[in-house]
């Protein structure tokens, strides 16, 4: 059921999981498959002026957030989601014009808030250089790559590259820094402070796996250059991720005090989990990415949350 927070509405954990499951289906679902999801949310709003439209607008926004966290924020998944919401409005007697006005207002507000960010994403020469550098470094390694190759791959002159980066090493360092910043941004934009600790951990992991699923070449570079840049890269890579974890750390400590989680050393467990997760990604990389990295999520979550031993030590012979 939705809960009111001022004029806003949120979904509880179960409904958010139900929504994620429905949105993750690769095939379009028919109306009957959505009925069980919509009825508890909209049934009580029938006859309440604007109530159904407000619920639909809020759930629509939740859906966009979930799609974005899974790297599905463009194309057919979003188109299907729009059709689902509009169809739900028609089935539950929600005024179409009121709904569309609310959705437009919501999206305009979001767009205005991210105007500067959107402008920053417009492809520029610097971005072309970094994209080309990632391709060259992943295929040739840092020492095997040359600035000439990067310039050629980007369709630019060598002098253009040097106007932006004074050396190959500076280019490499900026490539890693910019990509880590993308991961930071993805985490910042998708973590919901209202979610419980297990849901927050799952969201972190989904973002992490989804990011490298889409950036396989970056992970190859991180692995290849460990001998020369290991400490430097790890400090940037792990250090910047840790900066984004205070919310998760507070949730874990709070859950430990309440008895929901075992009392643990946060940093020890964090580095242990990251080692496990990186091992899973390296296994995927060794297969040349023949499957989606996201396919590993159920096993990873099961192992982290519940372990892989069926019996306690005292029960084993």
MARBANU-6043 format. One line per field, with one value per residue: y, z, x of N, C-alpha, C in turn; residue in three letters. Coordinates in steps of 0.2 Angstrom, whole numbers, padded with zeros to 4 digits. Example, Ala and Ser with C-alpha at 12.3 -4.5 7.8 and 13.67 -1.06 7.14 Angstrom:
BEGIN
n_py	c(-0028:-0011)
n_pz	c(0039:0035)
n_px	c(0066:0064)
ca_py	c(-0022:-0005)
ca_pz	c(0039:0036)
ca_px	c(0062:0068)
c_py	c(-0016:0000)
c_pz	c(0039:0039)
c_px	c(0066:0064)
r	c(ALA:SER)
END
This chain:
BEGIN
n_py	c(-0006:0012:0024:0040:0054:0069:0078:0069:0052:0035:0019:0003:-0009:-0022:-0019:-0012:-0021:-0030:-0022:-0020:-0033:-0035:-0025:-0030:-0040:-0047:-0048:-0040:-0037:-0043:-0034:-0041:-0046:-0035:-0031:-0036:-0029:-0015:-0014:-0014:-0001:0008:0006:0011:0024:0028:0039:0049:0065:0069:0059:0046:0050:0056:0045:0037:0045:0046:0032:0030:0038:0031:0019:0023:0026:0014:0007:0015:0012:-0001:0001:0003:0014:0019:0019:0004:-0002:0009:0015:0005:0005:0018:0016:0006:0013:0023:0015:0009:0020:0023:0011:0012:0023:0036:0052:0056:0068:0075:0066:0066:0079:0080:0070:0077:0089:0084:0078:0089:0096:0087:0088:0101:0102:0094:0101:0107:0095:0088:0096:0094:0082:0082:0077:0080:0086:0081:0071:0062:0059:0052:0041:0035:0032:0023:0012:0009:0007:-0004:-0014:-0014:-0012:-0001:0002:-0003:0005:0020:0038:0042:0031:0033:0045:0043:0033:0040:0049:0061:0074:0071:0082:0088:0079:0081:0094:0093:0084:0082:0071:0053:0046:0055:0056:0042:0042:0052:0046:0034:0041:0049:0038:0032:0042:0042:0030:0033:0043:0036:0028:0038:0044:0033:0027:0025:0034:0030:0016:-0001:-0009:-0021:-0020:-0008:-0013:-0022:-0014:-0006:-0016:-0020:-0009:-0008:-0020:-0019:-0007:-0012:-0022:-0014:-0008:-0016:-0015:-0006:-0012:-0022:-0014:-0010:-0022:-0026:-0016:-0017:-0020:-0009:0002:-0001:0003:0016:0016:0008:0016:0027:0021:0012:0021:0031:0025:0021:0034:0036:0028:0031:0032:0019:0012:0018:0013:-0001:-0002:0003:-0008:-0018:-0014:-0016:-0029:-0035:-0038:-0046:-0040:-0032:-0029:-0015:-0011:-0022:-0032:-0025:-0024:-0038:-0042:-0034:-0040:-0053:-0050:-0044:-0055:-0063:-0054:-0055:-0069:-0068:-0060:-0068:-0077:-0070:-0061:-0068:-0070:-0060:-0050:-0047:-0058:-0065:-0060:-0066:-0077:-0071:-0062:-0072:-0078:-0068:-0063:-0075:-0085:-0100:-0113:-0126:-0131:-0128:-0127:-0135:-0144:-0153:-0168)
n_pz	c(0000:-0003:0006:0014:0013:0018:0005:-0004:-0010:-0007:-0011:-0001:0004:-0001:-0012:-0020:-0024:-0030:-0041:-0047:-0051:-0061:-0070:-0075:-0083:-0099:-0109:-0115:-0103:-0100:-0097:-0086:-0079:-0072:-0064:-0050:-0045:-0046:-0040:-0025:-0024:-0031:-0029:-0017:-0020:-0029:-0034:-0026:-0027:-0039:-0032:-0037:-0048:-0042:-0036:-0046:-0053:-0044:-0043:-0056:-0056:-0047:-0054:-0065:-0058:-0054:-0066:-0071:-0062:-0066:-0078:-0089:-0094:-0106:-0122:-0127:-0114:-0106:-0114:-0113:-0100:-0099:-0106:-0098:-0087:-0091:-0096:-0084:-0078:-0086:-0084:-0070:-0069:-0068:-0072:-0087:-0092:-0081:-0075:-0085:-0085:-0072:-0074:-0084:-0077:-0067:-0074:-0080:-0069:-0065:-0076:-0077:-0065:-0068:-0078:-0079:-0078:-0089:-0099:-0097:-0102:-0115:-0130:-0131:-0137:-0128:-0122:-0132:-0134:-0122:-0123:-0134:-0129:-0119:-0126:-0133:-0122:-0116:-0126:-0129:-0118:-0105:-0107:-0120:-0128:-0138:-0139:-0152:-0157:-0149:-0154:-0167:-0166:-0161:-0171:-0172:-0171:-0166:-0159:-0154:-0144:-0135:-0132:-0123:-0113:-0105:-0106:-0109:-0097:-0089:-0096:-0095:-0081:-0079:-0087:-0078:-0067:-0072:-0075:-0063:-0057:-0064:-0059:-0045:-0047:-0051:-0040:-0031:-0037:-0036:-0024:-0011:0003:0011:0011:0018:0026:0019:0007:0003:0002:-0008:-0019:-0020:-0025:-0037:-0044:-0045:-0052:-0063:-0069:-0072:-0081:-0092:-0094:-0098:-0104:-0096:-0084:-0088:-0090:-0077:-0071:-0079:-0077:-0064:-0059:-0061:-0058:-0048:-0033:-0035:-0043:-0035:-0024:-0028:-0034:-0024:-0013:-0017:-0019:-0005:0000:-0003:0005:0019:0022:0020:0030:0042:0042:0043:0055:0064:0061:0067:0081:0083:0082:0070:0061:0063:0074:0067:0060:0050:0040:0038:0033:0022:0013:0012:0005:-0006:-0012:-0015:-0024:-0034:-0038:-0044:-0055:-0062:-0065:-0074:-0084:-0088:-0096:-0107:-0106:-0110:-0106:-0097:-0084:-0074:-0072:-0062:-0050:-0042:-0036:-0029:-0020:-0012:-0007:0000:0009:0015:0016:0011:0017:0023:0035:0053:0061:0073:0070:0060:0057)
n_px	c(0004:0002:0011:0008:0018:0019:0013:0018:0019:0024:0030:0028:0041:0037:0028:0037:0046:0037:0034:0047:0049:0038:0042:0054:0051:0054:0045:0030:0017:0000:-0015:-0022:-0012:-0006:-0016:-0017:-0007:-0011:-0024:-0024:-0018:-0025:-0039:-0044:-0044:-0054:-0066:-0060:-0055:-0043:-0035:-0032:-0024:-0013:-0008:-0004:0005:0015:0019:0023:0034:0042:0044:0051:0063:0067:0069:0079:0090:0092:0098:0089:0083:0079:0071:0061:0057:0053:0043:0034:0031:0025:0013:0007:0004:-0005:-0015:-0019:-0025:-0036:-0044:-0047:-0054:-0048:-0046:-0040:-0034:-0030:-0021:-0011:-0007:-0001:0009:0017:0020:0028:0039:0044:0048:0058:0067:0071:0078:0089:0095:0108:0116:0112:0116:0130:0132:0132:0139:0156:0173:0182:0175:0174:0188:0190:0182:0187:0200:0197:0193:0205:0215:0209:0210:0224:0231:0239:0253:0255:0247:0245:0246:0244:0236:0224:0220:0217:0207:0197:0195:0201:0214:0231:0237:0225:0221:0232:0230:0220:0225:0240:0248:0250:0248:0241:0229:0225:0223:0213:0203:0200:0196:0184:0175:0173:0167:0155:0150:0148:0138:0128:0125:0122:0110:0101:0099:0087:0083:0073:0072:0074:0088:0092:0087:0093:0106:0105:0101:0113:0122:0115:0117:0130:0134:0126:0132:0145:0142:0138:0150:0161:0174:0180:0182:0191:0202:0204:0208:0219:0229:0233:0246:0254:0247:0239:0238:0235:0224:0215:0214:0207:0195:0190:0190:0182:0169:0167:0165:0152:0145:0140:0126:0122:0131:0126:0113:0116:0122:0112:0103:0110:0110:0096:0095:0092:0102:0118:0130:0144:0160:0160:0169:0178:0169:0164:0175:0178:0166:0167:0178:0173:0163:0170:0177:0167:0164:0176:0175:0165:0170:0180:0173:0171:0161:0149:0136:0124:0130:0121:0114:0120:0116:0105:0112:0123:0116:0110:0121:0127:0117:0112:0122:0130:0129:0120:0118:0121:0137:0137:0128:0133:0141)
ca_py	c(0000:0018:0028:0047:0058:0076:0077:0063:0045:0030:0012:0000:-0013:-0027:-0016:-0010:-0027:-0032:-0017:-0021:-0039:-0034:-0021:-0033:-0045:-0045:-0048:-0035:-0041:-0041:-0030:-0045:-0047:-0029:-0030:-0037:-0024:-0009:-0014:-0011:0006:0013:0004:0016:0031:0029:0044:0054:0070:0069:0054:0041:0053:0057:0039:0035:0049:0044:0025:0031:0040:0025:0014:0026:0026:0007:0006:0018:0008:-0007:0003:0002:0020:0022:0014:0001:-0003:0016:0016:0000:0008:0023:0013:0003:0018:0026:0010:0008:0026:0021:0005:0014:0029:0042:0057:0056:0075:0076:0062:0068:0086:0078:0067:0082:0093:0080:0077:0096:0098:0083:0090:0108:0101:0091:0104:0107:0089:0086:0099:0092:0075:0083:0074:0085:0083:0078:0064:0058:0057:0047:0035:0031:0030:0017:0006:0008:0005:-0011:-0019:-0014:-0010:0006:0002:-0004:0010:0026:0044:0042:0027:0036:0051:0039:0029:0046:0053:0068:0075:0070:0089:0089:0075:0084:0101:0091:0080:0083:0065:0047:0044:0060:0053:0036:0044:0055:0041:0031:0046:0050:0033:0031:0047:0039:0025:0037:0047:0031:0027:0044:0045:0028:0025:0028:0034:0026:0009:-0004:-0010:-0026:-0017:-0004:-0017:-0025:-0008:-0005:-0022:-0020:-0003:-0010:-0025:-0016:-0003:-0015:-0025:-0010:-0005:-0022:-0013:-0002:-0017:-0025:-0009:-0010:-0028:-0026:-0011:-0018:-0020:-0002:0007:-0004:0007:0022:0015:0006:0022:0031:0016:0010:0026:0035:0021:0022:0040:0036:0023:0033:0030:0011:0011:0020:0008:-0008:-0001:0003:-0014:-0022:-0013:-0018:-0036:-0037:-0040:-0047:-0035:-0034:-0023:-0013:-0010:-0028:-0035:-0021:-0026:-0045:-0042:-0032:-0045:-0058:-0047:-0043:-0062:-0064:-0051:-0058:-0075:-0066:-0057:-0074:-0080:-0065:-0058:-0072:-0069:-0054:-0050:-0046:-0065:-0068:-0057:-0070:-0081:-0066:-0060:-0077:-0080:-0062:-0062:-0081:-0090:-0106:-0119:-0128:-0133:-0125:-0131:-0140:-0150:-0157:-0174)
ca_pz	c(0000:-0003:0012:0013:0016:0016:-0001:-0008:-0009:-0008:-0010:0003:0001:-0005:-0018:-0024:-0026:-0035:-0047:-0050:-0055:-0067:-0075:-0077:-0088:-0105:-0113:-0113:-0099:-0102:-0091:-0080:-0074:-0068:-0060:-0043:-0042:-0046:-0036:-0018:-0024:-0034:-0027:-0012:-0023:-0034:-0031:-0022:-0032:-0040:-0028:-0042:-0053:-0038:-0034:-0053:-0054:-0039:-0045:-0062:-0055:-0044:-0060:-0069:-0054:-0054:-0073:-0072:-0058:-0070:-0085:-0094:-0093:-0112:-0126:-0126:-0107:-0103:-0118:-0111:-0093:-0100:-0108:-0092:-0082:-0095:-0096:-0077:-0077:-0090:-0080:-0063:-0069:-0067:-0077:-0091:-0093:-0074:-0075:-0090:-0082:-0067:-0076:-0087:-0072:-0063:-0078:-0081:-0063:-0065:-0081:-0075:-0059:-0070:-0084:-0080:-0079:-0096:-0104:-0096:-0105:-0123:-0132:-0133:-0139:-0122:-0121:-0138:-0132:-0116:-0126:-0138:-0124:-0115:-0131:-0134:-0116:-0115:-0131:-0130:-0111:-0105:-0110:-0127:-0131:-0139:-0140:-0159:-0158:-0146:-0158:-0173:-0164:-0159:-0177:-0170:-0172:-0160:-0156:-0151:-0138:-0131:-0129:-0117:-0109:-0107:-0106:-0109:-0090:-0087:-0100:-0091:-0074:-0080:-0089:-0073:-0062:-0074:-0075:-0056:-0055:-0066:-0054:-0039:-0048:-0052:-0033:-0028:-0039:-0036:-0017:-0008:0011:0015:0010:0023:0025:0014:0000:0001:0000:-0015:-0024:-0021:-0029:-0043:-0048:-0046:-0057:-0070:-0071:-0076:-0086:-0097:-0095:-0098:-0106:-0090:-0079:-0091:-0089:-0070:-0070:-0083:-0075:-0057:-0057:-0062:-0056:-0043:-0027:-0037:-0045:-0029:-0019:-0032:-0036:-0018:-0009:-0019:-0017:0002:0002:-0004:0010:0025:0023:0021:0036:0047:0042:0046:0063:0067:0061:0072:0087:0084:0082:0064:0058:0067:0075:0063:0058:0043:0034:0036:0029:0015:0009:0010:0000:-0013:-0015:-0017:-0030:-0039:-0041:-0048:-0061:-0065:-0068:-0080:-0089:-0091:-0101:-0112:-0106:-0115:-0102:-0093:-0077:-0069:-0071:-0056:-0044:-0037:-0032:-0025:-0015:-0008:-0003:0005:0014:0019:0016:0007:0021:0025:0042:0057:0062:0078:0067:0056:0060)
ca_px	c(0000:0006:0011:0008:0023:0016:0009:0020:0017:0029:0028:0032:0046:0034:0026:0042:0049:0032:0035:0053:0048:0034:0046:0060:0049:0056:0039:0025:0012:-0006:-0019:-0024:-0006:-0005:-0022:-0016:-0003:-0014:-0030:-0023:-0016:-0030:-0046:-0047:-0044:-0059:-0070:-0057:-0053:-0036:-0031:-0029:-0019:-0008:-0005:-0001:0011:0020:0021:0026:0041:0046:0045:0057:0069:0069:0072:0086:0094:0094:0101:0084:0079:0078:0068:0055:0055:0050:0037:0029:0029:0020:0007:0004:0001:-0011:-0021:-0022:-0029:-0043:-0047:-0049:-0058:-0044:-0046:-0034:-0030:-0027:-0015:-0006:-0005:0003:0015:0021:0023:0033:0044:0047:0052:0064:0071:0074:0083:0095:0097:0115:0119:0110:0121:0136:0132:0132:0146:0161:0179:0185:0172:0177:0195:0190:0179:0192:0205:0194:0194:0212:0218:0206:0213:0231:0235:0242:0260:0255:0243:0249:0241:0242:0230:0218:0218:0215:0201:0192:0194:0204:0221:0235:0237:0219:0222:0237:0227:0216:0228:0247:0252:0246:0247:0236:0223:0223:0220:0206:0198:0197:0192:0178:0171:0172:0162:0149:0147:0146:0132:0122:0123:0118:0103:0096:0098:0081:0084:0067:0072:0077:0095:0093:0085:0098:0112:0103:0102:0120:0125:0112:0120:0137:0134:0124:0137:0151:0139:0138:0157:0166:0181:0183:0184:0197:0207:0206:0212:0226:0234:0234:0253:0257:0242:0235:0237:0232:0217:0211:0212:0201:0190:0186:0189:0176:0163:0166:0162:0144:0142:0138:0119:0122:0134:0121:0108:0119:0123:0105:0100:0113:0107:0090:0095:0090:0108:0123:0135:0149:0165:0158:0174:0180:0164:0163:0181:0176:0160:0169:0182:0169:0159:0175:0179:0161:0165:0181:0173:0161:0175:0184:0169:0171:0154:0144:0130:0123:0132:0115:0112:0124:0113:0102:0117:0127:0112:0109:0127:0129:0112:0110:0127:0129:0129:0113:0117:0125:0143:0135:0123:0137:0144)
c_py	c(0006:0021:0036:0050:0066:0075:0072:0057:0040:0023:0008:-0005:-0018:-0025:-0014:-0016:-0030:-0028:-0019:-0028:-0038:-0030:-0025:-0039:-0043:-0044:-0043:-0039:-0038:-0037:-0035:-0046:-0041:-0028:-0031:-0032:-0017:-0009:-0011:-0004:0010:0012:0009:0023:0033:0034:0050:0059:0070:0063:0049:0044:0054:0050:0036:0039:0047:0037:0026:0033:0035:0020:0017:0026:0019:0005:0009:0015:0002:-0005:0002:0008:0023:0017:0011:0000:0003:0016:0011:0002:0013:0021:0009:0008:0021:0021:0009:0014:0025:0016:0007:0021:0036:0046:0058:0063:0077:0072:0064:0075:0084:0075:0073:0087:0090:0079:0084:0098:0094:0086:0097:0107:0098:0095:0105:0101:0086:0089:0096:0085:0076:0081:0080:0082:0079:0071:0060:0055:0051:0041:0031:0029:0023:0011:0004:0004:-0003:-0016:-0019:-0013:-0003:0006:0001:0001:0016:0032:0044:0037:0030:0041:0048:0036:0035:0050:0060:0068:0074:0077:0090:0086:0079:0091:0099:0088:0080:0077:0059:0045:0049:0058:0047:0038:0047:0050:0037:0035:0047:0044:0031:0036:0045:0034:0029:0041:0042:0029:0032:0045:0039:0025:0029:0028:0030:0019:0006:-0006:-0016:-0024:-0012:-0007:-0020:-0020:-0007:-0010:-0022:-0015:-0005:-0015:-0022:-0011:-0006:-0020:-0021:-0007:-0011:-0019:-0009:-0007:-0021:-0021:-0010:-0016:-0028:-0022:-0012:-0017:-0013:0003:0005:0000:0013:0021:0013:0011:0026:0027:0014:0016:0030:0031:0022:0029:0040:0031:0025:0031:0023:0009:0012:0015:0001:-0007:-0001:-0004:-0019:-0021:-0016:-0026:-0039:-0040:-0042:-0041:-0036:-0027:-0021:-0014:-0017:-0032:-0032:-0024:-0033:-0046:-0040:-0037:-0051:-0056:-0046:-0050:-0064:-0061:-0053:-0065:-0073:-0064:-0063:-0077:-0075:-0062:-0062:-0072:-0062:-0055:-0050:-0053:-0068:-0065:-0061:-0074:-0077:-0064:-0066:-0079:-0074:-0062:-0069:-0086:-0095:-0113:-0120:-0129:-0129:-0129:-0137:-0145:-0154:-0162:-0173)
c_pz	c(0000:0004:0010:0017:0014:0010:-0006:-0006:-0011:-0008:-0005:0000:-0004:-0012:-0023:-0027:-0032:-0042:-0051:-0054:-0061:-0072:-0078:-0082:-0095:-0110:-0111:-0109:-0101:-0096:-0085:-0076:-0070:-0063:-0052:-0040:-0041:-0041:-0029:-0018:-0026:-0032:-0022:-0014:-0027:-0030:-0027:-0028:-0033:-0036:-0033:-0046:-0049:-0037:-0041:-0054:-0050:-0041:-0051:-0061:-0051:-0049:-0064:-0065:-0054:-0061:-0074:-0068:-0062:-0077:-0090:-0094:-0100:-0116:-0124:-0118:-0104:-0107:-0115:-0104:-0094:-0102:-0103:-0088:-0085:-0095:-0089:-0076:-0080:-0086:-0074:-0063:-0067:-0073:-0081:-0092:-0086:-0073:-0079:-0088:-0077:-0069:-0080:-0082:-0068:-0067:-0080:-0075:-0063:-0070:-0080:-0069:-0062:-0077:-0085:-0081:-0086:-0100:-0103:-0100:-0113:-0125:-0134:-0135:-0134:-0121:-0126:-0137:-0127:-0119:-0130:-0134:-0121:-0120:-0132:-0128:-0115:-0120:-0131:-0123:-0111:-0108:-0118:-0131:-0133:-0140:-0148:-0160:-0155:-0151:-0164:-0172:-0163:-0165:-0176:-0171:-0166:-0156:-0152:-0144:-0133:-0128:-0123:-0112:-0110:-0108:-0107:-0102:-0087:-0090:-0096:-0085:-0074:-0082:-0083:-0068:-0065:-0074:-0068:-0054:-0058:-0062:-0048:-0041:-0049:-0045:-0030:-0030:-0038:-0029:-0014:0000:0014:0015:0016:0021:0020:0007:-0002:-0002:-0007:-0020:-0025:-0026:-0036:-0048:-0050:-0052:-0064:-0073:-0075:-0081:-0093:-0099:-0094:-0099:-0100:-0085:-0082:-0090:-0082:-0068:-0073:-0080:-0067:-0055:-0057:-0058:-0050:-0037:-0029:-0039:-0039:-0025:-0022:-0032:-0029:-0014:-0011:-0018:-0010:0004:0001:0001:0017:0027:0024:0028:0042:0048:0045:0053:0066:0067:0066:0079:0088:0083:0075:0060:0064:0068:0071:0062:0051:0038:0033:0031:0022:0011:0007:0005:-0006:-0016:-0018:-0024:-0035:-0042:-0045:-0055:-0065:-0069:-0075:-0085:-0092:-0096:-0107:-0112:-0110:-0112:-0099:-0086:-0072:-0068:-0064:-0050:-0040:-0033:-0027:-0019:-0010:-0004:0002:0011:0019:0019:0011:0010:0024:0032:0046:0059:0068:0075:0062:0060:0059)
c_px	c(0004:0006:0012:0014:0022:0012:0012:0018:0023:0026:0032:0036:0043:0032:0031:0045:0044:0033:0041:0052:0044:0038:0051:0058:0051:0050:0034:0019:0005:-0009:-0020:-0018:-0004:-0011:-0021:-0011:-0007:-0020:-0029:-0021:-0021:-0037:-0049:-0047:-0050:-0064:-0067:-0054:-0046:-0032:-0028:-0024:-0013:-0004:-0001:0005:0017:0023:0025:0033:0045:0048:0051:0063:0072:0072:0079:0091:0097:0097:0096:0080:0078:0074:0062:0053:0051:0043:0032:0026:0024:0013:0003:0000:-0005:-0017:-0024:-0027:-0036:-0047:-0050:-0052:-0054:-0044:-0039:-0030:-0027:-0021:-0009:-0003:0000:0009:0020:0024:0029:0039:0048:0051:0059:0069:0075:0079:0089:0097:0105:0119:0118:0115:0128:0137:0133:0139:0151:0168:0182:0182:0174:0183:0194:0187:0184:0198:0203:0195:0201:0216:0215:0209:0221:0235:0238:0249:0260:0251:0247:0244:0239:0236:0224:0215:0214:0208:0195:0191:0196:0212:0225:0236:0231:0219:0226:0235:0223:0220:0236:0251:0247:0244:0241:0229:0221:0220:0214:0201:0195:0193:0185:0173:0169:0166:0155:0145:0144:0139:0126:0120:0119:0111:0098:0095:0092:0083:0079:0068:0076:0084:0096:0092:0090:0105:0111:0104:0109:0123:0122:0116:0127:0138:0132:0129:0143:0148:0139:0145:0162:0173:0184:0186:0190:0203:0209:0210:0219:0231:0235:0242:0256:0253:0238:0233:0233:0225:0212:0209:0206:0195:0186:0185:0183:0169:0162:0163:0154:0141:0139:0131:0119:0125:0129:0115:0110:0120:0117:0102:0103:0111:0100:0089:0093:0096:0113:0128:0142:0154:0163:0163:0177:0175:0163:0169:0180:0171:0163:0174:0178:0165:0164:0177:0173:0162:0170:0180:0169:0165:0179:0180:0168:0164:0149:0137:0130:0126:0126:0112:0115:0120:0110:0107:0121:0123:0111:0115:0128:0124:0111:0116:0126:0129:0122:0112:0122:0131:0141:0131:0127:0141:0152)
r	c(UNK:UNK:UNK:UNK:UNK:UNK:UNK:UNK:UNK:UNK:UNK:UNK:UNK:UNK:UNK:UNK:UNK:UNK:UNK:UNK:UNK:UNK:UNK:UNK:UNK:UNK:UNK:UNK:UNK:UNK:UNK:UNK:UNK:UNK:UNK:UNK:UNK:UNK:UNK:UNK:UNK:UNK:UNK:UNK:UNK:UNK:UNK:UNK:UNK:UNK:UNK:UNK:UNK:UNK:UNK:UNK:UNK:UNK:UNK:UNK:UNK:UNK:UNK:UNK:UNK:UNK:UNK:UNK:UNK:UNK:UNK:UNK:UNK:UNK:UNK:UNK:UNK:UNK:UNK:UNK:UNK:UNK:UNK:UNK:UNK:UNK:UNK:UNK:UNK:UNK:UNK:UNK:UNK:UNK:UNK:UNK:UNK:UNK:UNK:UNK:UNK:UNK:UNK:UNK:UNK:UNK:UNK:UNK:UNK:UNK:UNK:UNK:UNK:UNK:UNK:UNK:UNK:UNK:UNK:UNK:UNK:UNK:UNK:UNK:UNK:UNK:UNK:UNK:UNK:UNK:UNK:UNK:UNK:UNK:UNK:UNK:UNK:UNK:UNK:UNK:UNK:UNK:UNK:UNK:UNK:UNK:UNK:UNK:UNK:UNK:UNK:UNK:UNK:UNK:UNK:UNK:UNK:UNK:UNK:UNK:UNK:UNK:UNK:UNK:UNK:UNK:UNK:UNK:UNK:UNK:UNK:UNK:UNK:UNK:UNK:UNK:UNK:UNK:UNK:UNK:UNK:UNK:UNK:UNK:UNK:UNK:UNK:UNK:UNK:UNK:UNK:UNK:UNK:UNK:UNK:UNK:UNK:UNK:UNK:UNK:UNK:UNK:UNK:UNK:UNK:UNK:UNK:UNK:UNK:UNK:UNK:UNK:UNK:UNK:UNK:UNK:UNK:UNK:UNK:UNK:UNK:UNK:UNK:UNK:UNK:UNK:UNK:UNK:UNK:UNK:UNK:UNK:UNK:UNK:UNK:UNK:UNK:UNK:UNK:UNK:UNK:UNK:UNK:UNK:UNK:UNK:UNK:UNK:UNK:UNK:UNK:UNK:UNK:UNK:UNK:UNK:UNK:UNK:UNK:UNK:UNK:UNK:UNK:UNK:UNK:UNK:UNK:UNK:UNK:UNK:UNK:UNK:UNK:UNK:UNK:UNK:UNK:UNK:UNK:UNK:UNK:UNK:UNK:UNK:UNK:UNK:UNK:UNK:UNK:UNK:UNK:UNK:UNK:UNK:UNK:UNK:UNK:UNK:UNK:UNK:UNK:UNK:UNK:UNK:UNK:UNK:UNK:UNK:UNK:UNK:UNK:UNK:UNK:UNK:UNK:UNK:UNK)
END
